[in-house]
Amino acid sequence: MKTVELSSEALSATALLDMARENSIPVETAVGDAFMVSPADEFAVEVELLRRNHAFPAMLDQFKENKAEIPLEQVEAKLR
């Protein structure tokens, strides 16, 4: 996997995305910042959005704190 160094190659965003269409491309800027440009599917986009949503982990923590249990028979009865 070849790293694209933007300090030595002038690429348009379109050219960079075309390169990343099939495989992820590591990119390094002139100041040394590193990025990975890769194709994204809907699941990957959803995961990233959830990571950025600070309310989501808090909601998961609330669910973990809830120790209430429902017997399987009761769940099955509600589903019928």
Beta strands, then each sheet from edge to edge (+ up, - down):
strand 1: 4-5
strand 2: 25-28
strand 3: 34-37
sheet 1: 1+ 2+ 3-
end
